[in-house]
Structures are given as C-alpha cells and as structure tokens.
C-alpha cells in the first residue's frame, strides 16, 4: 500500500505495523501529531482494541508509564519534543541499565532554528552519549516508518529502549510512503513478573548492569554492520572526496550534488549511536577529503576525526568550519561547503539576500490572553518583573506586549520568581497556562509556599493545552481518548498546597481582574489568580 504521509504519521504507521500496545507522551511541536494520531486510532469511533494511548501529565511520567508497560510485556512508544528528554532523563538513564522486557521506541523531536521551541536550539543526539542509548535518525517519512519498525526490532532483540531522533523538517515533511495494512487485534494483557535483578538499579548490581549495557552496544554495532543499517551511496574507491551525512542533511546533500553536477559518494549514517566504526573506516580509508554534513553540533565530525587516526591519518575532515552550528541547514549552505571542498564555483541565490519583513507570532482572534496581558501590564507597578512560561503566554514577549522578562522551561516562571523574591524587594508576577501548571507548575508552587515566598501567580485556564494543537490535560475532565475522568481543578490543588489567597475569575471582567491584582500583589504569601476563559479556537471547534 502507498499513501502520502507526514513524517509523524509515518512513525505512527510503523509502530502499528510493529505491534505497539501502549503509547504515552506529552504534546510538543513538532511531535504532537504523533500522539494525536494514536489517540484518534485508539479512542475514535471505530477504535483500535489492541492499543492504549494517553497524553501523560509530563514527559517523565510518560516514560515511566511506558516503562511499566514494557516491564509487563507490552510493546510501548513514547513521544515528546526535544526538551521532553530533559524532563524524563532521571528515569531514562536507569532504564538503559535495566533494559526492557518488551520493545520500546522513544521519539524525540528536535527543532533546529527554533521554529516552535523558543527555549534553546537543542541537539538531543548528545543524550545518546550520556545515556548509552541506541539512536536512529531518519531523513524522510518513508524512513520514519521503516526506522520505527527497525527501532522495535533492535529493542526486542537487545532488550534496550531505542530513540528515534527526528527534526521539524522530518516530522512535517510529506511524501508517498509504502506500508502494510494493519489488522485490528484483541487487547493484549500484560503481566509483571518480579525480578529485582533486572528491574532494580541498587548497587552493586547497577555496575553489573552497566557492563551488560556496554556489551549489548558492541553487539548492536556488529548487528548494524550485518544489516547494513548505515548505507553507502556510490562507490568511494575511485574518488578522493566523500561525504558523510545524517538525518535531513542527507536530502540537502543529494540536492546540492545535483546542483553542482558532482558524483560524490555518500555514507548515510542512520544509526547514530552506537556508531558503526568498521563501516566508517571502510568508507574513508582511501579518501583524501571528507565533508561531514550534520545539523547543529559536530558530533559525527568528531567521531570521524577519531576513527581516521587509525583508518586514514592523512584524511582531511571538513565540517563545522564550513557549515553553521546555528540554525537549520539548507541546499545553498551545503552547496557553498561542497564547492569549497571540491574546488567548484557556486553563486548564492540573490533572492535569499533580500531583506524581507518578518512576521512574528501573535495571539489568535478572541484569545483570552488579550484580556490578561494588557491588564497585568497596566496595573503592575513600574519595575515589576514578569515571569514568562511555555505555551501561548510566550507571545507576551513579543509586540505589542513586550512584558516577558525571562523564559526558560515548563513551570520555570514560578520557580525562578521564587528565587527573585528571596533575593530582591521587587514585585514579581509569574504567568503560566493550565497545561503548564499540571506539567511542572505544582512542584514550584509547593516550593514557594514551603519556603515562604510571595510572588503573584496568574494561571490562564483556557480549558485545553492550546499552543500544541488543543490536547486534553488533567483539568478538562476528559482523557486524550475522549473518556470521562476526574476534572482536577487548579484552585483546589492550589488550596491543597496551602495557598491562602486564591481567586478564580473571568479575565473579561476587567474590573474584578484589576482589583485582584492590586490586592494580591501586596500579600506576604504566594497568591494565585486563575483566569478561566475558554480558548477561542476550542470554543469555535465545539460549535462545529
């Protein structure tokens, strides 16, 4: 069968073909479509009785839920954006030691050029080295489907989780994808069989686990060579120049070679970690020059320099000296690098040098934040610090608002404001969304109360996790699969955390909102204002 699919949709298809049983994750661009698709399949009108899917409260909990499923014998998949792997790393590193009982694939979506991820331009490949976790890197939707299946194959064979690292251009790229039809199947019931030697990382067993992990990685290297997971395109023997590329950079290389009319052999690295040394040695042994094309960090370049010391000491390795470490690559950037190494001429695209007006993000028409930002800015005394958080409220940092004094990570608006309050006499207002509160805001609130801090926290409860595509959260009374569940009220949680000053209001009632800000800013304890008004897009959808 063949169908045009997004990279994210192709991952879903590959997982279904691999027989995935349990899916968890947290919505974040550019990976949100993966969870959305699974939830449609698992909870739609026709349903998929062999599949369970959920939006978890954060990525750490999502990974832990999948670990529980895997330990119980069910194949699992976890999906998250790049910063999600930071959140779940506490449990990720021990998991690689214990290994899995059933196949597990972890999708991590990076965002070069920060199109949707404002915190940092993270290259999550570094986690492969930190945790010793196998990592695959597809370049297009067909490989997304194929490598997801391969990830489950590797995971099941070696009892290790496998990361599928994608980027925005891979996740949101479309192409015809060949796939197999998946038949409906009955729900599989797992069983957790107690085995402390496998699942507990208490010393001294943890050191034995590390040795077992390193042994597994060597076996994966050998297996990768046998399957030829990393592929050589063209014959490097008659050439003195070659290219090594990974991920979407490989597609830029193909176009650049066509543009420059070059017939240069390419080593496409699909298994980023553990790196198949023998395949690389074979590719570079007779070359004089090699260009390493990868986005962001020069991880492959460093590895090839190290391998070349034995395989080809005279090899000239080019990489980040010619290609940027900041922002996405494109065909022109690769053409410029290729032309320099190959000694060819290449003219820049004049159109790209034109200065075009830039369009920044803005709040949707009718968004409840239009009521919130102007009131806070007008009522807050001069010099008030405004704490930014992740979600729609990030737009407060742009025109016409210009009222975001720091921005870090989910829930950090409150965590940082506590430190400011303990360090200065300035007024501080932290602004966060309801999804962010459930994700990481609660521990920060507990900390502020416990340590006698007094920032003002404004939480916009717009009845949905809005910025990533209207996904459910614990305050909705619905699971991601559409099932009725307990509706967790933010005000009740705040009061349970011993916040004395809590007020729920509609921000459209400007006078009430103004009075609440004036009153709560002068309190000696932490205060919480919950602005409850439905997201305009959600309201429109509910009317349809």
Beta strands, then each sheet from edge to edge (+ up, - down):
strand 1: 2-6
strand 2: 22-25
strand 3: 52-53
strand 4: 76-81
strand 5: 104-110
strand 6: 134-136
strand 7: 162-167
strand 8: 174-178
strand 9: 231-233
strand 10: 241-246
strand 11: 265-269
strand 12: 271-273
strand 13: 289-293
strand 14: 316-318
strand 15: 385-387
strand 16: 428-433
strand 17: 456-461
strand 18: 501-505
strand 19: 527-532
sheet 1: 1+ 8-
sheet 2: 3+ 2+ 4+ 5+ 7+ 6+ 12-
sheet 3: 9+ 11- 10- 13- 14-
sheet 4: 15+ 16+ 17+ 19+ 18+
end
